[in-house]
Amino acid sequence: ICSFVRSPKGFPKLKNDTFLRAARGEETEHTPVWCMRQAGRYLPEFRETRAAQDFFATCRSPKLCCELTLQPLRRFPLDAAIIFSDILVVPQALGMEIVMVPGKGPVFTEPLKEVEDLLKLRQKVDVTAELGYVFQAITLTRHSLEGRVPLIGFSGAPWTLMSYMIEGGGSTTMAKAKSWLYRHPEASHRLLRLLADVVTDYLVGQVAAGAQALQLFESHAGHLGPEQFQDFALPYIQDIAQAVKSKLKEEALPLVPMIIFAKDAHYALRDLAHAGYEVVGLDWTIQPQEARAQTGKDVTLQGNLDPCALYAPKEKIGELVKKMLEGFGTQRYIANLGHGLYPDMSPEHVGAFVEAVHAHSRHINKH
């Protein structure tokens, strides 16, 4: 594993830049496509690689992360790879302990309960010391990709991370975390600021390690109403884009395209389109035409097929993809699902989705 330096050089030349071109709003011959959670349990080879290892131990192994990231690319002609990792490595870097419980998901051994608990968190995080294993995984994977497609790095957004840290795991209501926003607004902002600063350094470190694009996941946006989103989510989403870009410039690192994916935040699409990201990711609950109308001409859209559409017969998947492409248009657009792939999905149907995007978009572009 290569030692981590601020800006590794000598990466293989990129052969397929379709995803990056679409992200920047340049013309593409076909619509690029990748899938959230494309390195996932729906692949038998993923289950096999992961079988012997604890989840977070896997995340801390650059070699395993590299292998898991590459697996879907051996099967499908995807236009991007996304590093195998987890958004919860950031709370871990702040000193929180998390265990992955089979059948239940991530569980924090000591979630934040009182405002005083914020004092237990590391107030200054050296991302290279705490998250260097992610940077090593990115560098190793970037070399191993041999320039086939670009590599995406990612992080959770502050509100989503905060909600996990207070809930102690998944939740259908996020009531504990939301109660902080109403009862302890100042403390909430202190925590969100700390998270935004760590996420900024973490994302810059990923670019230094070789990431060619970045996605910020605000997966729990839908639990907030428009007002709370404006107060507790959007300002930090904007700050991260601005701070990452200015640090990349300062460090003479590539200004990579950034994607914001705020699930179920249709009420904020106009704001997200002006938040400083080149790409706005969408879930499946919004019409493509409506999303275009709200976001305007200056951002690329990504999404948004209902993941459950992949349970349909292959012909039906093709029809749904065609309709989606007609709705979004084939330019300034990256095809994806509206959320991650589910563990019981058929790899053949994922392949049908990827191929349908390529075939239909090429056809539309020719005519």
Disulfide bonds with the S-S distance in Angstrom:
none
